[in-house]
Amino acid sequence: MVDEEVVSERIRQIAATLEGRAGELTGELVQLYATDLPQLVNDDERMVSLLSSSVYQNIETALQIFRHGIDPAGVEPPAAAIEYARRLAQRGTPVFDLIRAYDLGQAAMLDFGFEECTRLVDDAALLGAIMRRLLRVAYEFITRVVRHLVGVYQDERDRWLLNRSAARAAKVADLLDGNGGPPDVDAAEALIGYRLRGTHVGMIVWHASEAFADDALSLLESVAGAVFERVGGQGRPLFVPRDEASAWVWLPLAPGATVGREHLDAALAEAGVRVTVGDPGTGVAGFRDTHQQARRVHALALAAGEHCDRVLTFREVGTVALMTSDLNAARLWVASTLGPLAADDENCGRLRETLQVFLTTGGSYTAAAAELTMHKNSVQYRVRKAQELLPRGLGDGRLDVELALALCCRLGSAVLSPA
């Protein structure tokens, strides 16, 4: 049976020996991290210095525990170790790298300790008892330190992201407002993490259902990412939450690139998500313009309610969007332009659709029949019936009729007259 006091005394001797080598051991551990965790040892001298301080203070604390028989359960992590964990959180370094660093450090320090044990102790039973004590105490110390630092990391990460998100949203609002003269583009890009000098397209994404999921913003961000991937964007999108179920988005595009309906439809696999899109713009002015266009179309979509398409682009409905700032006035204008044809019933809906296709195909019965997959005579019949309901002939206001039909198509009951 090995005397525990003898074990403690030998461990104190080993710890005292290693204390004189604390600086040397710190350098060896930092070099180990440079090989196995190079992301922790980069060109930032301040971070390397803080890492060295963290390693040195952890070694000193551990050796004090062994020298004086301190209970690891009552030991707090060193100040440098806490600060280093906070800095890693601010830089977005994965918490796994922090945990891995402590695993490597523990293994290396035990190796150093075992070398001293085998050098100073000849008795096999005593050597085994010392090693078991070293393993147990080291495990308790490192486990306590890591648990504490992971909590510090997570708290700092949450706080940092919240503050950064608020600062980014405020800067985006300043850019959109445009007051105060030309912005400092370099500073703005650094703060919002987005390239302002290139070509962008603005989007508004939102969850239309009141019963949206708890992670609605994550879902919306994934939709924006899917669109970005399909158009082959350059750089990183800018995603700015507006509330728990909607966000403003900017996608950086290659010059001449556009966001087509095929890209949007393919990205909207999730039910309940809707998107409005502006035209591409360049520079800070384009950043504002494409967003304002997306907002106008968004207002159109909200006015249309459930009758609205899930995807609306300014290129397709910009004219209609500009006309719907006063929805009641738009409804009255549609009624005066289309007369009885504006009735909200199934029959008038078929007549409006046929007349709209007939007009958009250049007044060709043949082309309209092909697009509607109908017989030419049926198209002629419906066009005639539709014209009979109009207050005036097409020759007196064809453009107004086309615009009114477009409003009915996009907004449905929001601008139609009760049947």
C-alpha positions as CSV (number, residue, x, y, z in Angstrom):
1,M,0.0,0.0,0.0
2,V,1.5,3.3,-1.1
3,D,1.5,6.1,1.5
4,E,-0.7,9.0,0.2
5,E,1.5,11.6,1.9
6,V,4.5,10.2,0.0
7,V,2.6,10.5,-3.2
8,S,1.7,14.1,-2.4
9,E,5.3,15.0,-1.5
10,R,6.7,13.5,-4.8
11,I,4.0,15.4,-6.8
12,R,5.1,18.6,-5.0
13,Q,8.6,18.0,-6.0
14,I,7.6,17.3,-9.7
15,A,5.5,20.5,-9.7
16,A,8.3,22.5,-8.3
17,T,10.7,21.2,-11.0
18,L,8.2,22.0,-13.8
19,E,7.5,25.5,-12.4
20,G,11.1,26.5,-13.3
21,R,10.3,25.5,-16.8
22,A,6.9,27.2,-17.2
23,G,8.2,29.6,-19.8
24,E,9.8,26.8,-21.8
25,L,6.6,24.7,-21.6
26,T,4.5,27.6,-22.7
27,G,6.6,28.0,-25.9
28,E,6.4,24.3,-26.6
29,L,2.6,24.3,-26.3
30,V,2.2,27.4,-28.5
31,Q,4.4,25.7,-31.1
32,L,2.2,22.6,-30.8
33,Y,-0.9,24.7,-31.5
34,A,0.8,26.2,-34.5
35,T,1.1,22.7,-35.9
36,D,-2.2,21.2,-34.9
37,L,-4.5,24.3,-34.6
38,P,-2.9,26.9,-36.9
39,Q,-6.1,29.0,-36.9
40,L,-5.2,29.9,-33.3
41,V,-1.7,31.1,-34.2
42,N,-2.2,33.5,-37.1
43,D,-0.5,36.8,-38.0
44,D,-2.3,38.8,-35.3
45,E,0.5,39.5,-32.7
46,R,-2.1,40.5,-30.1
47,M,-3.9,37.2,-30.3
48,V,-0.6,35.2,-30.2
49,S,0.5,37.2,-27.2
50,L,-2.9,36.6,-25.5
51,L,-2.7,32.9,-26.3
52,S,0.8,32.7,-24.7
53,S,-0.4,34.5,-21.6
54,S,-3.4,32.1,-21.4
55,V,-1.2,29.0,-21.7
56,Y,1.3,30.4,-19.2
57,Q,-1.3,31.2,-16.6
58,N,-3.0,27.9,-17.0
59,I,0.3,26.1,-16.5
60,E,1.0,28.2,-13.4
61,T,-2.5,27.5,-11.9
62,A,-2.2,23.8,-12.5
63,L,1.2,23.6,-10.9
64,Q,0.0,25.5,-7.9
65,I,-2.9,23.0,-7.5
66,F,-0.3,20.1,-7.5
67,R,2.2,21.9,-5.2
68,H,-0.3,22.9,-2.5
69,G,-2.9,20.2,-2.8
70,I,-5.7,22.6,-3.8
71,D,-9.1,21.2,-4.7
72,P,-9.6,21.9,-8.5
73,A,-13.4,22.3,-7.9
74,G,-12.7,25.7,-6.2
75,V,-10.3,27.1,-8.9
76,E,-11.4,29.7,-11.4
77,P,-9.8,29.9,-14.9
78,P,-7.0,32.5,-15.2
79,A,-7.9,36.0,-16.4
80,A,-5.9,35.6,-19.6
81,A,-7.8,32.4,-20.4
82,I,-11.1,34.1,-20.0
83,E,-10.1,37.0,-22.2
84,Y,-8.7,34.7,-24.9
85,A,-12.0,32.8,-25.0
86,R,-13.9,36.1,-25.4
87,R,-11.7,37.1,-28.3
88,L,-12.1,33.8,-30.0
89,A,-15.9,34.3,-29.7
90,Q,-15.7,37.8,-31.2
91,R,-13.7,36.4,-34.2
92,G,-16.1,33.6,-34.8
93,T,-13.5,30.9,-34.1
94,P,-15.5,27.6,-33.5
95,V,-15.8,26.7,-29.9
96,F,-14.6,23.2,-30.8
97,D,-11.1,24.7,-31.5
98,L,-11.0,26.1,-27.9
99,I,-11.9,22.7,-26.5
100,R,-9.4,21.0,-28.7
101,A,-6.7,23.4,-27.5
102,Y,-7.3,22.3,-23.9
103,D,-7.3,18.7,-24.8
104,L,-3.9,19.1,-26.5
105,G,-2.6,21.2,-23.7
106,Q,-3.6,18.6,-21.0
107,A,-2.1,15.7,-23.0
108,A,1.2,17.6,-23.4
109,M,1.5,18.7,-19.8
110,L,0.8,15.2,-18.5
111,D,3.5,14.0,-20.9
112,F,5.9,16.5,-19.3
113,G,4.8,15.4,-15.8
114,F,5.2,11.7,-16.6
115,E,8.8,12.3,-17.9
116,E,9.6,13.9,-14.6
117,C,7.9,11.0,-12.7
118,T,10.0,8.3,-14.4
119,R,13.1,10.4,-13.9
120,L,12.6,10.9,-10.2
121,V,10.7,7.8,-9.1
122,D,12.1,4.2,-9.3
123,D,9.5,2.4,-7.3
124,A,6.8,1.0,-9.7
125,A,4.0,1.1,-7.1
126,L,4.7,4.7,-6.2
127,L,5.1,5.7,-9.8
128,G,1.7,4.2,-10.6
129,A,0.0,6.0,-7.6
130,I,1.6,9.4,-8.7
131,M,0.4,9.0,-12.3
132,R,-3.1,8.1,-11.2
133,R,-3.2,11.2,-9.0
134,L,-1.9,13.4,-11.8
135,L,-4.5,12.1,-14.2
136,R,-7.4,12.6,-11.8
137,V,-6.5,16.1,-10.7
138,A,-5.6,17.2,-14.2
139,Y,-8.9,15.9,-15.6
140,E,-10.9,17.7,-12.8
141,F,-9.0,21.0,-13.4
142,I,-9.3,21.0,-17.2
143,T,-12.9,19.9,-17.1
144,R,-13.8,22.7,-14.8
145,V,-11.9,25.3,-16.8
146,V,-13.3,24.2,-20.2
147,R,-16.9,24.2,-18.9
148,H,-16.5,27.7,-17.5
149,L,-14.8,29.0,-20.7
150,V,-17.4,27.5,-23.0
151,G,-20.0,29.4,-21.1
152,V,-17.9,32.6,-21.4
153,Y,-17.5,31.9,-25.1
154,Q,-21.2,31.5,-25.7
155,D,-22.2,34.5,-23.7
156,E,-19.7,36.7,-25.5
157,R,-20.7,35.2,-28.9
158,D,-24.4,36.0,-28.3
159,R,-23.6,39.5,-27.1
160,W,-21.2,40.2,-29.9
161,L,-23.6,39.0,-32.6
162,L,-26.5,41.1,-31.1
163,N,-24.4,44.3,-31.0
164,R,-23.0,43.7,-34.4
165,S,-26.4,43.0,-35.8
166,A,-27.7,46.2,-34.3
167,A,-24.8,48.3,-35.6
168,R,-25.2,46.8,-39.0
169,A,-28.9,47.5,-39.1
170,A,-28.3,51.1,-38.1
171,K,-25.6,51.6,-40.8
172,V,-27.9,50.1,-43.4
173,A,-30.7,52.5,-42.3
174,D,-28.2,55.4,-42.7
175,L,-27.2,54.2,-46.2
176,L,-30.9,54.0,-47.3
177,D,-31.7,57.4,-45.7
178,G,-29.0,59.1,-47.7
179,N,-28.8,62.1,-45.4
180,G,-25.5,63.6,-44.2
181,G,-23.7,63.6,-47.5
182,P,-21.8,60.8,-49.3
183,P,-21.0,57.9,-47.0
184,D,-17.5,56.6,-46.1
185,V,-17.8,53.5,-48.3
186,D,-14.8,51.7,-46.8
187,A,-16.1,52.2,-43.3
188,A,-19.6,51.2,-44.2
189,E,-18.4,48.0,-46.0
190,A,-16.3,47.0,-43.0
191,L,-19.2,47.5,-40.6
192,I,-22.0,45.7,-42.6
193,G,-19.7,43.1,-44.1
194,Y,-21.0,43.7,-47.6
195,R,-19.5,45.1,-50.9
196,L,-21.2,48.4,-51.8
197,R,-19.2,49.3,-54.9
198,G,-20.5,46.4,-57.1
199,T,-23.9,45.5,-58.5
200,H,-26.7,44.4,-56.2
201,V,-30.2,43.3,-56.3
202,G,-32.5,44.0,-53.4
203,M,-35.1,41.5,-52.0
204,I,-37.6,41.4,-49.3
205,V,-38.4,38.0,-47.9
206,W,-41.1,37.2,-45.4
207,H,-43.2,34.4,-44.0
208,A,-46.8,35.1,-45.0
209,S,-48.4,32.7,-42.6
210,E,-49.2,33.8,-39.1
211,A,-48.2,30.3,-37.9
212,F,-44.6,30.6,-39.0
213,A,-42.0,28.4,-37.4
214,D,-39.8,29.5,-34.4
215,D,-36.8,29.6,-36.7
216,A,-38.5,31.6,-39.4
217,L,-35.5,33.9,-39.9
218,S,-33.1,31.0,-40.4
219,L,-35.5,29.7,-43.0
220,L,-35.7,33.1,-44.8
221,E,-31.9,33.3,-44.7
222,S,-31.6,29.9,-46.3
223,V,-34.0,31.0,-49.0
224,A,-31.9,34.1,-49.7
225,G,-28.8,31.9,-49.8
226,A,-30.5,29.5,-52.3
227,V,-31.3,32.3,-54.6
228,F,-27.8,33.7,-54.4
229,E,-26.3,30.2,-55.2
230,R,-28.6,29.8,-58.2
231,V,-27.7,33.2,-59.7
232,G,-24.0,32.6,-59.1
233,G,-23.5,35.8,-57.1
234,Q,-20.1,37.3,-56.1
235,G,-19.1,37.8,-52.5
236,R,-21.6,37.4,-49.6
237,P,-25.2,38.4,-49.4
238,L,-26.4,41.0,-46.8
239,F,-29.3,39.7,-44.6
240,V,-30.9,42.3,-42.3
241,P,-33.8,41.0,-40.2
242,R,-36.7,43.4,-39.8
243,D,-38.8,41.4,-37.3
244,E,-39.3,37.8,-36.4
245,A,-40.8,36.9,-39.8
246,S,-39.3,39.2,-42.4
247,A,-35.9,40.5,-43.7
248,W,-34.3,42.8,-46.2
249,V,-31.7,41.2,-48.4
250,W,-29.1,42.4,-50.9
251,L,-27.4,40.0,-53.3
252,P,-24.0,41.0,-54.9
253,L,-24.1,40.1,-58.6
254,A,-21.7,39.9,-61.4
255,P,-22.1,42.9,-63.9
256,G,-25.0,42.2,-66.2
257,A,-26.4,39.4,-64.1
258,T,-30.1,39.4,-63.2
259,V,-32.3,37.4,-60.8
260,G,-34.8,35.6,-62.9
261,R,-38.1,34.0,-62.0
262,E,-36.6,30.6,-62.6
263,H,-34.0,31.3,-59.8
264,L,-36.7,32.5,-57.4
265,D,-39.2,29.7,-58.1
266,A,-36.6,27.0,-57.6
267,A,-35.5,28.5,-54.3
268,L,-39.0,28.8,-52.8
269,A,-39.6,25.2,-51.9
270,E,-40.9,26.1,-48.4
271,A,-44.6,26.9,-48.3
272,G,-45.5,30.3,-46.8
273,V,-42.4,32.2,-47.8
274,R,-42.7,35.1,-50.3
275,V,-40.2,37.2,-52.1
276,T,-40.2,40.6,-53.9
277,V,-37.2,41.7,-55.9
278,G,-36.0,45.0,-57.3
279,D,-34.0,45.6,-60.5
280,P,-30.2,45.3,-60.3
281,G,-28.4,48.6,-59.3
282,T,-24.7,49.6,-58.9
283,G,-22.9,51.4,-56.1
284,V,-24.5,53.0,-53.1
285,A,-27.2,54.6,-55.2
286,G,-28.1,51.3,-56.7
287,F,-28.1,49.8,-53.2
288,R,-30.9,52.2,-52.3
289,D,-32.8,52.1,-55.6
290,T,-33.1,48.3,-55.8
291,H,-34.3,48.1,-52.2
292,Q,-36.9,50.8,-52.7
293,Q,-38.2,48.9,-55.8
294,A,-38.4,45.7,-53.7
295,R,-40.3,47.6,-51.0
296,R,-42.8,49.0,-53.5
297,V,-43.5,45.6,-54.8
298,H,-43.8,44.3,-51.3
299,A,-46.5,46.9,-50.6
300,L,-48.3,45.6,-53.7
301,A,-48.0,42.0,-52.4
302,L,-49.4,43.0,-49.0
303,A,-52.3,44.8,-50.6
304,A,-53.1,41.7,-52.7
305,G,-53.0,39.4,-49.7
306,E,-53.5,35.7,-50.3
307,H,-54.3,36.4,-54.0
308,C,-50.7,37.6,-54.6
309,D,-48.1,35.5,-56.4
310,R,-45.4,34.1,-54.0
311,V,-42.7,35.8,-56.2
312,L,-43.1,39.3,-57.6
313,T,-40.3,41.3,-59.4
314,F,-40.2,45.0,-60.1
315,R,-39.4,44.2,-63.7
316,E,-42.7,42.4,-64.1
317,V,-45.0,44.5,-61.9
318,G,-43.2,47.8,-61.3
319,T,-45.9,49.8,-63.2
320,V,-48.6,48.2,-61.2
321,A,-46.8,48.7,-57.9
322,L,-46.4,52.4,-58.6
323,M,-50.2,52.6,-59.1
324,T,-51.2,51.0,-55.8
325,S,-50.0,53.5,-53.2
326,D,-53.7,54.3,-52.8
327,L,-55.5,51.0,-53.1
328,N,-59.0,52.5,-52.8
329,A,-58.3,54.9,-55.7
330,A,-56.9,52.0,-57.7
331,R,-60.1,50.0,-57.1
332,L,-62.3,52.9,-58.3
333,W,-60.1,53.5,-61.4
334,V,-60.3,49.8,-62.3
335,A,-64.1,49.9,-61.9
336,S,-64.4,53.0,-64.1
337,T,-62.0,51.5,-66.7
338,L,-63.4,48.0,-67.0
339,G,-67.0,48.5,-65.9
340,P,-68.9,45.3,-65.4
341,L,-65.8,43.3,-66.5
342,A,-64.3,44.2,-63.1
343,A,-66.8,42.0,-61.3
344,D,-65.3,39.5,-58.8
345,D,-66.8,36.4,-60.2
346,E,-65.6,33.3,-62.1
347,N,-67.1,34.2,-65.5
348,C,-65.6,37.7,-65.6
349,G,-62.3,36.3,-64.4
350,R,-62.2,34.0,-67.5
351,L,-63.1,36.9,-69.8
352,R,-60.4,39.2,-68.2
353,E,-57.7,36.5,-68.6
354,T,-58.6,35.9,-72.3
355,L,-58.7,39.6,-73.1
356,Q,-55.4,40.2,-71.3
357,V,-53.6,37.5,-73.3
358,F,-55.2,38.7,-76.5
359,L,-53.9,42.2,-75.9
360,T,-50.4,41.1,-74.8
361,T,-50.0,38.9,-77.9
362,G,-50.6,41.9,-80.2
363,G,-54.3,41.4,-80.8
364,S,-53.8,38.0,-82.4
365,Y,-56.6,35.4,-81.9
366,T,-54.3,32.6,-83.1
367,A,-51.4,33.5,-80.7
368,A,-53.8,33.9,-77.8
369,A,-55.4,30.6,-78.6
370,A,-52.0,28.9,-78.6
371,E,-51.0,30.4,-75.2
372,L,-54.4,29.6,-73.6
373,T,-54.6,26.2,-75.3
374,M,-58.1,27.0,-76.5
375,H,-59.8,26.9,-79.9
376,K,-59.5,30.2,-81.9
377,N,-63.3,30.5,-82.0
378,S,-63.5,30.3,-78.2
379,V,-61.0,33.1,-77.9
380,Q,-62.9,35.3,-80.4
381,Y,-66.1,34.6,-78.4
382,R,-64.6,35.6,-75.1
383,V,-62.9,38.7,-76.4
384,R,-66.2,39.8,-77.9
385,K,-68.0,39.2,-74.7
386,A,-65.3,41.1,-72.7
387,Q,-65.5,44.1,-75.0
388,E,-69.2,44.2,-74.6
389,L,-68.8,44.8,-70.9
390,L,-66.2,47.6,-71.3
391,P,-67.6,51.1,-70.8
392,R,-65.6,52.3,-73.9
393,G,-64.1,50.6,-76.9
394,L,-60.5,49.4,-76.9
395,G,-59.6,52.0,-79.4
396,D,-60.4,54.8,-76.9
397,G,-58.2,53.5,-74.1
398,R,-56.4,50.3,-74.8
399,L,-53.4,51.2,-72.6
400,D,-55.7,51.9,-69.6
401,V,-57.5,48.6,-70.2
402,E,-54.2,46.7,-70.2
403,L,-53.1,48.3,-67.0
404,A,-56.4,47.7,-65.3
405,L,-56.3,44.0,-66.4
406,A,-52.8,43.7,-65.0
407,L,-54.0,45.2,-61.7
408,C,-56.8,42.6,-61.6
409,C,-54.4,39.8,-62.4
410,R,-51.9,40.7,-59.6
411,L,-54.3,42.0,-56.9
412,G,-57.4,40.0,-57.5
413,S,-60.2,40.8,-55.0
414,A,-58.3,43.8,-53.6
415,V,-59.2,45.8,-56.7
416,L,-62.3,44.0,-58.1
417,S,-65.9,45.0,-57.6
418,P,-68.3,42.8,-55.6
419,A,-70.1,40.3,-58.0
